[in-house]
Amino acid sequence: MVEIDSIGNPGGGVALPVATAADGSVVPATDEPTSGRKRGIPPVVGRVSLRVLSLAVLLGLWWLVVALKVWPELFVPSPTAVWERFIDSVTVHDGQRGLSGYYLWEHLWASLERILQGVGLAIVFGVILGLLLATVKPFQVIVEPYVNFVRALPPLAYFSLLIIWFGIENESKVWLLFLAAFAPIALSVASGVRGVRPERIDAARALGANRWQVVRFVQMPSVLPELFTGIRLSLGFAWTTIVAAETVDGIPGIGGLAWATKKFQQTDVAVLCIIVIGLVAIALDQLIKALENRVVPWRGKA
């Protein structure tokens, strides 16, 4: 006969259930056996498995559409054709380097360089503009409508003007990406500064902080989460604008390569560019999120 009893911890902790066997020995009583315990699938493995499964289903549907010839292959190229264009883009074939005379990574780096320049300038000027919008009332009344006006404009609406002003080289493209990115950053910073609780600012002033110290030690740390949100939005918006930025003299460039496919109806190259643009966009967003987790570890925990 086995009796269930409990004994307390020497330090006064929670009593532990024990089982007393017929021979007087004491063994721990558990709700389930210690051996053969079932373990669930780790969440990460489950998420990865679902994503791999969804990708397999998508590729299967793609193959099926091509095999059934729902549309001509000129409209919907096969996965094999896209893979062959990828191989061409990273090798020398028919005496030509990659696609349009450049390897795929050269196209990609040219676009990323323009993005880094445009968004980098947008971060610098956007943060300054956002602080001014939130802290200087007359400046906000005068300037904020213009910032919203630029934010609402589609990039192609003013790209022709930028080409006239700055030429068809990189400068006009960087300006286009800058204008596409700085407004979300400025408005995010302004929103973050306005969201700082007044009592925190009053406490800093009561301790003798001047205006600059309030901005540096109170408002800027509080605005960092909003700033990273603005950077993610602006980076995504600028990356979606890369094709528009590279419609004129965009080779090398992944957007320029995608735009050039219309001339010879190279849908397989266009699909390859779309896949690369999408994957790089996801990678950039994950990079910003990882940086945010290191710089703003307190976000969502306050």
N, C-alpha and C positions, 0 to 999 in steps of 0.2 A: 504494500500500500504506500502511495506517495502523497504527502500532505504539502500544501502550498502555504508558506509562511512568509514573513518579511523581516529583514533586519535593517537597522538604521546605520548610516555612515558614522564613523567616530567623530567627525567634525560637525555633526548635526545636520547632515544633508538629507536628501530625499531617501526614504526607505527603499531598499532594493528587494524585489520579490525573489524568494528562494524556494527550492523544493527539497523536502526532507524525504530521503529514501527509507525503505523498510529497515536497512541496516544502520540507520542513524546518520549516514553521511549527508552533507549539505551540498547541493549543486544549484547553480543559477537556474531560475525558471524563465524561459523566453517564450514569446508568442509564436516563434517559428524555429525550426531546427537550424543549428549553426552551420551545418553542411548542406550543400545542394541548394543554397539560397539563390533565387532567381534575380538577375540584374537586368534592368531595362536598358534600352538602346540610348546611348548618350545623345543629348539634344543636337549637338553639332553634327554627329553622324546622320541623324534623321534629316536635318535641313539639307545637308550635302546630297543625301540620297534623293530627296524630293527634287532638288534642282537638276541633278543628273537625269532623273527620270523625265522631268519636263523637257529638258533639252533633247533627249532621245525621242520623245513624242513629237516634238517640233520638227526634228530632222526626218522622222518617219513620214509625217504629213507632207513635208517638202518633197521627199522622194516620190510619194504617191501622186502628188499633183503633177510632177514632171512625167512620171511613168504613164499616167492616164492622159497626158497631153491636153489638160484642161485649157491651158494657154500655150501659144507657141513658145519655144525655148528662147526666142529673142526677147520675150516679155518676162519670162520666169526661167532663168538659167538653172541648170542642175547643180547640186552640191559638188559634183565632180568638176564641173567647169570652173566654179568659183575656187576650188582647191588648186586647180591647175594655174589659174591666174595668180594665186598666192605664191606658188612655187616660182612662177615667172618673175614676180615682184622682188624676190630675194636672190635671184640668180642672173647670170648672163645667158641670154637666149637670142638666137638669130643675130648675134653680134651686137645686141643692145643690152644695156645695164637696166635691170628691173623693168619698170613701167614709165614711159615718157622720159627715159634717159636717167632715171634715179631709182635707187633701191627704195623699198617700202619704208625702211626706218629713216631714210633721208627725207622722204615726204613727211613722215610723222614728226620728225624733229623740227623741220621748218615751221610746221603749224604750231607745235608746242612752244617754240621760241617766240612766235608772234603773240601767242596767248600769254606767256609769262611776262612779256613786255607790257602788253595792254592791261592785263589784270593787275600786274604789279603797280603800275602807275595809278590805276583806279583805286587800289587799296590805300596808297599814300594820300592822294587827294580826297578820296571818299571819307576817310577817317577825319581829316581836318575839316572838311565841309560838314560832316555830320555833327561834330562837336560844336561848330559855329551855329548850325541850325538849332541845336538844342539849348544852347546857353546864351545866345544873343538874340533877343526877341525881334528887334528891327531887322536884323539880317534874315531871320526866318521868314518874316512877313514878305520881304522883297524877293528872296532867292528861292524859297521852297516851291512856289508854283512853276518856276523854270525847270527845277530838277524833276518834278513830276511830268512836265511836258516832254523832256528828253527821254524819261523812262518809258513813256507811252509810245514813242516813235518806233516804227519798225526800222531796222538797220538799213535796208535798201533804200529807204526814203531819202537819206542824206549821204549815201555812199558816193553817188556821182559828184556831189559837191566836194567831198573829201579828195576824190581823185583830181578834180580841177585844182584844188588848193595845194595838195601835197604830192601830186604825181601818182604814177601807177606802181611805184616801188613799195617797199615794206612800210614806209611812213604812213601812207593812207590806210593800210590795213591795221596797223597798230592803233591809230586814232579811232578807227571804227570799233575795234574791240574795247578800247578804253571807254568810249561813249556808251557802249552796250553794258559795261560792267560797273561804272562808278556810281550810277544812280541807286541801284539796290544796296550798295555798301553804305552810301551816305545816309539813306533813309533808315537802314537797319541800325546804324550807330546812333542816329538822332533818336530813334525809338528806344534804344537801350539806355541812353542818358536820361531821357524823360521818365523812364521807369525806375530810376534810383529813388529810394525812399527819402523824403525830405529830412527826416530825423537823423539820417546818417550824415547828410551834408551839414546840418546844424551842429551835430556833435563834433565834426571835424573843425568847423569854424570856432566852436567854443574852446577847442584845444589850441587855437592859435594858427590854424592852417590858412594860408592865403588862397587866392583864386586858383593859381596854378597848382598848388598842392592838393586842393580839392579835386581838380580834374585828374591829376596824376595818380593819387592814392585812393580816391573814392570812386570817381565816375568811370575811369578807364578799366579797373578790374571788374566793375559791375557790368560794363558794356561788352566785355570780351565774348560772352555767349552769343549776344546779338550780332557782334562783328563776324564771328565764324559762320553764323547763319547767312549773313549777307554775302560773305565770300563764297559760300557754297552755291547760293543762288546766282551770283554774278558770274562765277566760273562756269556754271552750267549754261547760262544764257550766252556767254561769250563763246563757249565751245559750239553751241548750236548755230552761232553766227559765222563760224569759220568758213563754211562753204560760200556764204555771201561775201566774206572778206577776200576770198581767193578766186572769185570769178574773173578778176582781171589780173593777169600776170601772176597767177597763183602757183606756178610750177617752179620749184618743188613745193609741195604742200598737199596734205591729204584731202583738203577741200577742193583745191585746184584740180587734183587728179580725178575726183568724183565729178566735177563740173566738166572736165574735158571728155568724159565718156559719151556725152550727148552727140559729139561730132561724128563718131563712128558707130554709135549705138552699141557700145560695149557694156551691156547690162551686167555681165559677169564681173567686170571690174567695178562697176557701180555698187553692186551688192557687196563685194569685198571691202570697198571703202566704207559703206554703211556699217558693216560688222566691226571694222577697226575703229571707226569713230565712236560707236556705241560702247565697245569694250574699254577704250581709253577714257571715255566719260565716266564710266563706273569706277575705273581705277583711280582717277583724279578725285572723285567724290570720297572714296574710301580713304585716300591719303589725307584729305582735309579732315575727315572725321577722326582718323588716328591722331593727327596733330592736335585737334581740339581736345581729345581725351587726355593728352599730356599737358597741354597748356591750361585747360579749364577743367581740372578733375572734379571740381565742386559742382559742376552743372547738374541740376536735377536732384541734388542732395541737400540743398539748403532748407 
